[in-house]
Amino acid sequence: MIPHERSLVEKFKDRPFALLGVNSDRTNTEKGLALYREKAKEMGVTWRSFQNESTAPQISDTWRVNSWPTLFYIDHEGIIRHKNVRNEAEMERVLEEMIAAAEQAAK
């Protein structure tokens, strides 16, 4: 998903859009965090990403995530509008609608 996520960040860079990641891949150890940072740099991850394992309670527990990846689409009012839309075309359609609504609300 990272290549498409990277393209979304670029496509919507001047609009009210933010992509956030949560990682649950042993980033709570020095070695695991170093490996993640290396891979993220190689893959061009430029968006903010949080460590699931370093929080109590874990982010995945608070948000009731039981499989990875889980995708939440949160609008400008903080409301979850969609969950787990994975098809790239559908994802872009949903985001375009949400971003347009945020832009309209800002006027």
N, C-alpha and C positions, 0 to 999 in steps of 0.2 A: 504493500500500500504506500510505502514511502515515496516512490516516484510520483504517484498521483497527488499525494499530500503536498509534496514540494511544488507541483504545478498549481495547486489551489492557492498556496501561499503567494506565489508569483501573480497569478491571475487576479486575486482580490486584494493585492497589497495596498492599494489606495482607497479601499472601501472599508466599512465597519465589519471587519472579519478578523477573527483570531483562531488559531489552531493551537491546542494544548495537548500534550502527550502525558501519559502516565506509564511508567515502565515497571515491570515486575519480573525482571530478569537478573536477579542477584546483584543489583546495583547498590545494595547495602554493604558490600565489602569493597575495600580499596581496589582489589583486582577487578572485580565485577564493574565498578564504576569507571575505572580506567578503560576497560574493554568497551563498555557502552560508549564512552566519549570518543574513542577511536573510530568505532563503527559509525556513530552519528556523523562524525566529520567526513568520513569516506562517502556516506550516503547523502550528504548535503542537508542534514536536518538542521534547520535554522530557527525552528520554533521552540518555545519553552516546553520543557519536559520534566516531570516530577518523578521522584522515586517512591514507589508504592511501599516498599519494605521499610523505609526509614520513618514512617509516621505511625502514630498510635492514636486512634485506630487507623488501620491501613485505608487508603483511599478506596480500594476495591471493596472493603467491607462497608464503608459509609455509603457508597453508591450502588451496593449490591451487584457488583460485577462478579460473574462466575465463569466467564470465558474471555479469552483475549483474541483478537481485539474486540472491545465493545465500543461502539460509537454513539455518542450523545450529541445531538444538535440543539444547542441552547440559544434561544433568541435574545434580542436586545433587552428584554424585560426579565431575563433569567429563567425563562420557562423552557423546559425540555419539550421541543416540538416534534422531534423524531428520534428514533433509536435504531441503530444497526442498519442504516441505509448504506449498502456496500457497492452497489452497481454505480460505476463512475458517472454515467450520464444522469442517472436519477439523483445521485449525490449532488452534482452540479446544479440540477434543477431546483432541488430543495434549498441549497445554499443561496442560489440567486434570488429565490422568493424571500428568504429570511433577510438577506442583505438589503433588498429593495424595501422591505418593511421597515428596517432600521433606518435607512436613509430617509424614508417618508416621515417617520416619527421625529427625526432630528430637525425637520423643516419648521 
